Amino acid sequence: MFSDTVRDALAAGPSGGAEQVGFFVVAGVIMVVALVQLIRPQLLWKANRPFYRDPDANEPSRAGYVMMRVMAVGVLAMGAFIITRAL
């Protein structure tokens, strides 16, 4: 099923050098964004403010920012696991 496909893809690894470089670039960008979200989630909120009609009414609460940090820890952990498996 789906888990078999993911396991096979991780076991096979990238087939070429360019694909491997692209994988690490994308993974690096995702990890940097997750790190910013962990350290200063308000920066990501400020970057997304223009997309809201009433930004002040939609700003996350303190609990919302805590949840963003928890999600960032999860993304960093999964990213580290996937990168170490790809090496």
LINQUI-V62989 format. One line per field, one symbol per residue. phi: phi as a letter, one per 40 degrees, with the letter a starting at -180 (. if undefined). A space follows every 10 residues. Layout:
BEGIN
phi->???
END
This chain:
BEGIN
phi->.ccccccccc ccgccbcccc ccdccccccc cccccccccb ccccccccdc cbcbcccbcc cccccccccc cccccccccc ccccccc
END
